[in-house]
Amino acid sequence: MRSGGFFAFIRTTLKKRIFSLFLLLAVAALVLQFTVPGFSAPPILVLGVVFLGFIWSAFQVHRELALAYVRAITPVPFEKNRRSGLSISFTPGSEYAYSISDPYAGQDVQITRMQNTRGMNCHFDGRGIFFINGQVYYLMGKGELAINIQILNSGDGPVEITAIHVDDNLDLNHLRIYNDGIFLHGERIRLPLLLAKGELIKLQARHKISLALGSNDGLFAADFRALPRFIVHEVAVDASDASGSRQNYTAEIKTLTQSLKDVYVKQWREYGQEEYLMLAGDLLPGDS
C-alpha cells in the first residue's frame, strides 16, 4: 500500500464511531482514577481498550474497501432494451398509378332510360361512345390514384399499428384529391393491426380525384393548368410496442402530375371533348 493510501486508511479508521466509543471508555477510566478515591485502572488495560477499538475500526474499514472493490470489478448485468421500429417504403417499380374511370360507369339505368325515350336518337358506336341525337354524351370521368405502400417491422419485437394517415400538399380551388381508404389484400384495413418481428405488409392507399364541392367540369379542367409538377404525399403511421410506448413513423413520395393529366387528356381526345382540352391548355383554338 502506498504511503498516501496508508495514511488515508488510518484517518478513516480513526473517524469510525466504534473507535471513538472505545477511546471515550479509556478516557473515562483515566478520569475516574483522579475523581474516585480507591479506583485504579492499570495503564495496560487502558491502552488495550484503545487498541481494541482501533483494531475493530480498522476491520470495518477494510471490509468496506473490499466490498467496494468487488462491486467495482463485477460487471453489472443488464437486460437489452428492445428496439422498436417500422420501415415505410413504396413498392419498387409500381410506387403509384393514376387512372380514370369510364365516363359511363354507374350510368346504365340513365342510359337505358334515354334509349327508351321518344324523340331521342341514342346509340353506341363501335368504340363504345354513346351518342344522343348525333352528339357525344360524356360525363367527366373520375380520376383515381393508388399508392402502393410497404411497412416492415424492423424492430426487436411485435408492434401494433393503430392508425395510418395519407395527406398531400395539393391546394387547388376546383381539382381535389380525396382519400378513399387504406386497403390490405383488396379489403379495407382493420385497425389496430399487429405486426410480428420481421413481418412485411403491402398496403394500397386509394384516392379519388374529382371537382370540388360547388365547382363544375369546366373549372375542374382549367385547374390542370395550375397543377404543380409534383404532388407530395406523406404517409404517417402511428404504432405502439409491447411496453405501450407510442411512436409515429412517416415517409414521403412525389407523384408526377403529368401522369394524371395524361389519363384525362387521353379520354377527352377519345370522346372529342375539345372544350376541356383547351381549358386544360392541351389544345389551342383552331387545332383539331
C-alpha positions as CSV (number, residue, x, y, z in Angstrom):
1,M,0.0,0.0,0.0
2,R,1.4,3.4,-0.9
3,S,2.0,5.9,1.9
4,G,-0.8,8.2,0.8
5,G,-3.2,5.3,0.8
6,F,-1.9,4.1,4.2
7,F,-2.5,7.4,5.9
8,A,-5.9,7.7,4.3
9,F,-6.7,4.3,5.8
10,I,-5.5,5.4,9.2
11,R,-7.6,8.6,9.1
12,T,-10.7,6.7,8.0
13,T,-10.1,4.2,10.9
14,L,-9.7,6.9,13.5
15,K,-13.0,8.6,12.3
16,K,-15.0,5.4,12.9
17,R,-17.7,5.6,15.7
18,I,-16.6,2.4,17.2
19,F,-13.0,3.7,17.7
20,S,-14.4,6.9,19.3
21,L,-16.5,4.8,21.7
22,F,-13.5,2.8,22.9
23,L,-11.4,5.9,23.2
24,L,-14.1,7.6,25.3
25,L,-14.1,4.5,27.6
26,A,-10.3,4.8,28.0
27,V,-10.6,8.5,28.8
28,A,-13.4,7.8,31.3
29,A,-11.2,5.2,33.1
30,L,-8.4,7.8,33.4
31,V,-10.8,10.4,34.7
32,L,-12.2,8.0,37.3
33,Q,-8.7,7.4,38.7
34,F,-8.4,11.1,39.6
35,T,-12.0,11.6,40.8
36,V,-12.9,8.4,42.6
37,P,-10.8,7.5,45.6
38,G,-9.6,3.9,45.5
39,F,-10.4,3.4,41.8
40,S,-7.3,2.3,39.9
41,A,-7.1,1.1,36.2
42,P,-3.8,-0.5,35.0
43,P,-2.3,1.5,32.2
44,I,-2.0,-1.6,30.1
45,L,-5.8,-2.1,30.4
46,V,-6.5,1.4,29.2
47,L,-4.2,1.0,26.3
48,G,-5.7,-2.3,25.5
49,V,-9.2,-0.7,25.3
50,V,-7.9,1.9,22.8
51,F,-6.1,-0.7,20.8
52,L,-9.1,-3.0,20.6
53,G,-11.2,0.0,19.3
54,F,-8.6,0.7,16.7
55,I,-8.5,-2.9,15.5
56,W,-12.3,-3.1,15.4
57,S,-12.5,0.1,13.4
58,A,-9.7,-1.0,11.0
59,F,-11.5,-4.2,10.3
60,Q,-14.7,-2.3,9.4
61,V,-12.7,0.0,7.0
62,H,-11.0,-3.0,5.4
63,R,-14.4,-4.8,4.9
64,E,-15.9,-1.7,3.3
65,L,-12.9,-1.3,1.0
66,A,-13.1,-4.9,0.0
67,L,-16.8,-4.7,-0.8
68,A,-16.3,-1.6,-2.9
69,Y,-13.5,-3.3,-4.8
70,V,-15.7,-6.3,-5.6
71,R,-18.5,-4.1,-6.8
72,A,-16.1,-2.2,-9.0
73,I,-14.7,-5.3,-10.8
74,T,-18.1,-7.2,-11.0
75,P,-19.9,-6.5,-14.3
76,V,-23.5,-5.2,-13.8
77,P,-25.9,-7.5,-15.6
78,F,-28.4,-5.6,-17.8
79,E,-31.3,-6.5,-19.9
80,K,-31.1,-5.3,-23.5
81,N,-33.7,-2.8,-24.3
82,R,-35.9,-3.9,-27.2
83,R,-35.7,-1.7,-30.2
84,S,-39.0,-0.9,-31.9
85,G,-39.3,0.4,-35.4
86,L,-41.2,0.5,-38.6
87,S,-39.7,1.0,-42.0
88,I,-42.1,2.6,-44.6
89,S,-41.3,2.3,-48.3
90,F,-43.1,2.1,-51.6
91,T,-43.3,-0.9,-53.9
92,P,-40.3,-0.7,-56.3
93,G,-41.4,-0.3,-59.9
94,S,-45.1,0.3,-59.1
95,E,-44.9,3.0,-56.4
96,Y,-48.1,4.7,-57.6
97,A,-50.5,4.8,-60.6
98,Y,-53.0,7.4,-61.9
99,S,-56.1,6.1,-63.7
100,I,-59.5,7.3,-64.8
101,S,-62.9,5.7,-64.7
102,D,-65.2,5.0,-67.7
103,P,-67.4,8.1,-68.1
104,Y,-70.4,5.8,-68.3
105,A,-69.7,3.9,-65.1
106,G,-72.8,3.7,-63.0
107,Q,-75.0,5.2,-65.7
108,D,-76.6,2.1,-67.0
109,V,-80.1,3.0,-65.8
110,Q,-79.9,6.5,-67.1
111,I,-78.6,5.4,-70.5
112,T,-81.4,2.8,-70.8
113,R,-84.0,5.4,-69.9
114,M,-82.7,7.7,-72.6
115,Q,-82.6,4.9,-75.1
116,N,-86.3,4.3,-74.4
117,T,-87.3,7.9,-74.6
118,R,-89.2,9.0,-77.7
119,G,-87.6,11.8,-79.7
120,M,-84.1,10.8,-78.5
121,N,-81.9,9.1,-81.1
122,C,-79.5,7.2,-78.9
123,H,-76.8,4.6,-79.9
124,F,-73.3,3.4,-79.1
125,D,-70.8,3.4,-81.9
126,G,-68.2,0.8,-82.5
127,R,-65.8,2.4,-80.0
128,G,-68.4,2.3,-77.2
129,I,-69.1,6.0,-77.3
130,F,-72.7,6.9,-76.6
131,F,-74.5,9.4,-78.9
132,I,-77.7,11.3,-78.4
133,N,-79.1,12.9,-81.5
134,G,-75.7,12.9,-83.1
135,Q,-73.9,14.4,-80.1
136,V,-71.4,12.6,-77.9
137,Y,-72.8,12.0,-74.4
138,Y,-69.9,12.5,-71.9
139,L,-69.7,12.7,-68.2
140,M,-66.4,13.8,-66.6
141,G,-64.5,10.6,-65.6
142,K,-63.4,10.2,-62.0
143,G,-59.7,10.1,-61.6
144,E,-58.0,7.6,-59.3
145,L,-54.6,7.4,-57.6
146,A,-53.3,4.3,-55.9
147,I,-50.1,4.5,-53.8
148,N,-48.6,1.1,-53.0
149,I,-47.0,1.1,-49.5
150,Q,-44.8,-1.4,-47.8
151,I,-44.5,-1.5,-44.0
152,L,-41.8,-3.6,-42.4
153,N,-41.4,-4.3,-38.7
154,S,-37.7,-3.8,-38.4
155,G,-37.6,-3.8,-34.6
156,D,-36.9,-6.5,-32.0
157,G,-40.5,-7.3,-31.0
158,P,-44.1,-7.1,-32.2
159,V,-45.6,-3.7,-33.0
160,E,-49.3,-2.7,-33.1
161,I,-50.3,-0.3,-35.9
162,T,-53.1,1.9,-34.5
163,A,-53.5,4.5,-37.3
164,I,-52.4,5.3,-40.9
165,H,-52.8,8.7,-42.4
166,V,-52.1,9.8,-46.0
167,D,-52.0,13.6,-46.8
168,D,-50.9,15.7,-49.7
169,N,-49.8,19.2,-50.4
170,L,-52.2,19.9,-53.3
171,D,-54.1,23.2,-52.8
172,L,-56.3,24.0,-55.8
173,N,-59.7,25.5,-55.9
174,H,-61.5,23.0,-58.2
175,L,-59.4,19.9,-58.7
176,R,-59.3,17.9,-55.5
177,I,-57.8,14.7,-54.2
178,Y,-59.9,12.8,-51.7
179,N,-58.8,9.9,-49.6
180,D,-60.7,6.7,-50.3
181,G,-59.2,4.4,-47.7
182,I,-56.3,2.1,-47.0
183,F,-56.5,-1.4,-48.3
184,L,-54.9,-4.7,-47.4
185,H,-55.4,-7.7,-49.8
186,G,-58.1,-5.7,-51.5
187,E,-60.1,-5.1,-48.4
188,R,-60.2,-2.0,-46.2
189,I,-57.7,-2.4,-43.5
190,R,-59.0,-3.0,-40.0
191,L,-57.0,-1.3,-37.2
192,P,-55.3,-1.9,-34.8
193,L,-53.1,-4.4,-36.7
194,L,-50.4,-6.4,-35.0
195,L,-47.1,-6.8,-36.9
196,A,-44.7,-9.6,-35.8
197,K,-41.0,-9.0,-35.7
198,G,-39.7,-9.0,-39.3
199,E,-43.2,-9.1,-40.8
200,L,-43.8,-7.1,-44.1
201,I,-47.2,-6.0,-45.2
202,K,-48.2,-4.4,-48.5
203,L,-51.0,-1.8,-48.4
204,Q,-52.6,0.4,-51.0
205,A,-53.8,3.9,-50.3
206,R,-56.5,4.8,-52.7
207,H,-57.7,8.3,-53.7
208,K,-60.5,9.8,-55.8
209,I,-59.8,12.8,-58.0
210,S,-62.7,15.0,-58.9
211,L,-64.1,18.5,-58.8
212,A,-64.6,20.4,-55.5
213,L,-68.0,20.9,-54.0
214,G,-69.8,23.7,-55.8
215,S,-67.4,23.6,-58.8
216,N,-68.1,22.5,-62.4
217,D,-66.4,20.5,-65.1
218,G,-65.0,23.5,-66.9
219,L,-63.3,24.9,-63.8
220,F,-62.0,21.4,-63.0
221,A,-60.4,21.1,-66.5
222,A,-58.9,24.6,-66.2
223,D,-57.2,23.7,-62.9
224,F,-54.9,21.3,-64.8
225,R,-53.0,24.4,-65.9
226,A,-52.3,25.2,-62.2
227,L,-51.1,21.7,-61.3
228,P,-47.5,21.7,-59.8
229,R,-45.0,19.3,-61.4
230,F,-45.2,17.0,-58.4
231,I,-47.6,16.4,-55.6
232,V,-46.0,15.4,-52.3
233,H,-47.9,12.7,-50.4
234,E,-47.0,12.0,-46.7
235,V,-47.7,8.6,-45.2
236,A,-47.8,8.7,-41.4
237,V,-48.2,5.5,-39.2
238,D,-49.0,5.6,-35.5
239,A,-47.9,2.5,-33.6
240,S,-47.2,1.2,-30.1
241,D,-44.8,-1.6,-28.9
242,A,-45.2,-4.3,-26.2
243,S,-44.3,-1.8,-23.4
244,G,-47.1,0.6,-24.5
245,S,-44.6,3.2,-25.9
246,R,-46.1,5.1,-28.8
247,Q,-44.2,6.1,-31.9
248,N,-45.0,7.9,-35.2
249,Y,-43.3,7.0,-38.5
250,T,-43.5,8.9,-41.7
251,A,-42.4,8.7,-45.3
252,E,-42.9,10.8,-48.4
253,I,-43.5,10.1,-52.1
254,K,-43.8,12.5,-55.0
255,T,-46.2,11.7,-57.8
256,L,-45.7,13.2,-61.2
257,T,-48.8,15.2,-62.2
258,Q,-48.2,14.8,-65.9
259,S,-49.3,11.2,-65.4
260,L,-52.6,12.5,-64.0
261,K,-53.1,14.9,-66.9
262,D,-52.2,12.3,-69.5
263,V,-55.1,10.0,-68.5
264,Y,-57.6,12.8,-68.7
265,V,-56.3,14.2,-72.0
266,K,-56.4,10.7,-73.5
267,Q,-60.0,10.3,-72.5
268,W,-61.0,13.8,-73.6
269,R,-59.4,13.2,-77.0
270,E,-61.1,9.8,-77.3
271,Y,-64.5,11.3,-76.6
272,G,-64.0,14.5,-78.6
273,Q,-64.0,16.9,-75.6
274,E,-62.2,19.8,-77.3
275,E,-63.5,22.3,-74.8
276,Y,-61.9,20.6,-71.8
277,L,-58.7,20.1,-73.8
278,M,-58.5,23.9,-74.5
279,L,-59.3,24.7,-70.9
280,A,-56.5,22.4,-69.7
281,G,-54.1,24.0,-72.1
282,D,-53.6,20.9,-74.2
283,L,-55.4,22.2,-77.4
284,L,-55.1,25.6,-78.9
285,P,-58.2,27.3,-80.5
286,G,-58.4,26.2,-84.1
287,D,-56.5,22.9,-83.5
288,S,-58.2,19.7,-84.1
